[in-house]
Amino acid sequence: MLFDVHAHLEFNEMYKTPIDDIMKQCKKNKMGKVVSAGIDLASNRFSLELSQKYPNLVLCGLGLHPETVAQDLSEAKKCYQFIKENIKNAKAISEIGLDGKYPSMSRQKEYFIDLIKQGIKNRLPLIIHTRKAEKEVIEIIEEHIKGKHPIILHCFSGKKSLIQRGIDNGWYFSIPPNVVRSQHFQMLVQLCPLRQLLTETDSPFLAPFSGEVNYPWNVSYSIKKIAEIKGLDEKEAENIIQMNFQAIF
Ligand SMILES: [Zn+2]
């Protein structure tokens, strides 16, 4: 079975298919679970509703993207409140972190650290976004996570030494389908032990082929490439990733 730890299913203007058809296609394509990654108020609401409508397929991720924190404080506040009120229904804290592309780094850090604490308190895996702030993100997680807690670095673009640091900390790395054309993600797969790898799509983004819309079942491309790099057959790689997923969720 296939597992997508990070998808944005609310972008209905980008998908050419209605959400219920996407859900049907997921089942047809042997999807085990998809983590719907909330990033702001509207997507968190969507995540929650979708997980209630498709409880066997969709896991609710509630999150607050650093971009939202940087760009719109009043939205961030509402979003944060929604997360707190609905956290009992969440299966992950999706998409939190730091993004150096946007200003207000101290405010970004404040929300990031707070949501890490919410995740710990509620025993929820943390799905981390980081861009141009990889080292800071690693330092913050190291500082606030004592002991074992599932950390998933999604689409991690940091350099080798930072990847190694994440590996040594026992964190997971989720690999998107564009690994088929990304040297960086291929290097990451090579470096990271199989038991710390997961698959994601970041749908509708990061499709295996440039310019296409991405869908959750495209994790099959990630599995294929992971199998190739690790010298396994695809079924073996798929099974191990399933085990990794089920150890967390
Ligand atoms: Zn994302």
Boltz pocket constraint, residues with backbone or C-beta under 6 A from the ligand:
constraints:
  - pocket:
      binder: B
      contacts: [[A, 6], [A, 8], [A, 37], [A, 95], [A, 202]]
      max_distance: 6.0
